[in-house]
Amino acid sequence: MTAMILGEVANFAAYAFAPAILVTPLGALSIIFSAVLAHFILNERLHMFGVVGCILCVVGSVGIVLHAPKERKIDSVNEIWHLATQPGFIAYSCMAVAVALVLIFWVVHRTEQRKMLAYIAICSLMGSLTVISVKAVAIALKLSFNGVNQFIYVPTWFFIVVVIICCLVQLNYLNKALDSFNTAVVSPVYYVMFTILTILANMIMYKDWDSQNATQIATELCGFVTIVAGTFLLHKTRDMGNAQPESASLRGECELQNH
């Protein structure tokens, strides 16, 4: 639990120093470390497909890091508030909240077959707004530690309230998804949907890609697709290394019967 809290604090701090387009996709690296540590500590065999999945995640991450846009210089939370109140981002925020409310109060109660996608969509929509607000709060903390107090401004507290509300909604519906459906399916689908919506929200608000050419953008997209492929491969084949061959299983049953 302590390690998880420290990791989330570090992830929170990263948004103050790098664009979300870079930070969010790199969350896939936690999957690699989990797989490797499980191999050495929990004796869970890492299948060849799992190794390939890890390599794909690393290659995709390197591609994104090498071609990520530069962080926009921000001197006040009021600058972030100005960006957040532009028509494009207001339209996205209203759409995200409206779709989430429709999913919560109508879709979830009327369908069983698509309930998993509804849960994940709610988490992802709220998650994209969470990342925007977390980045604002992280920048406010960084500026405050540098001697320019940002907690005297109303927008700072507004972003804090948004973070709390969106996180509670995310935790609630992500737990419902994990409780009702297979983790091997929920985790990669949530990662992909959350990352896509987060990148979209940041593109609309910060316009991080305005300073990049088509080659850089294409390379970042290829890196993201590579990470997605590696993530799905890791989750889909995570139990293959631990599965016993059928002959060994039958031999074990025969030995038990003989005893």
ZIFEN-V385477 format. One line per field, one symbol per residue. ss: DSSP state (a for helix, b for strand, c for the rest). phi: phi as a letter, one per 20 degrees, with the letter a starting at -180 (. if undefined). A space follows every 50 residues. Layout:
ss = ???
phi = ???
//
This chain:
ss = caaaaaaaaaaaaacccccaaaacaaaaaaaaaaaaaaaaaccccccaaa aaaaaaaaaaaaaaaaccccccccccaaaaaaaaccaaaaaaaaaaaaaa aaaaaaaaaaccccaaaaaaaaaaaaaaaaaaaaaaaaaaaaaaaccccc cccaaaaaaaaaaaaaaaaaaaaaaaaaaaccaaaaaaaaaaaaaaaaaa aaaaaacaaaaccaaaaaaaaaaaaaaaaaaaaaaacccaaacccaaaaa aaaaaaaac
phi = .fffffffffffffffdbfffefffffffffffffffffeeelefefgff ffffffffffffffffcffffffcdaffffffffefgfffffffffffff ffffecfgedbdfdffffgffffffffffffgfffffffffffffeodfd eedfggffffffgffffffggfeffffffdcfffefgfffgfffffffff ffffeelfefedefffffffffffffffffffffffdfeffefegfffff fffffffff
//
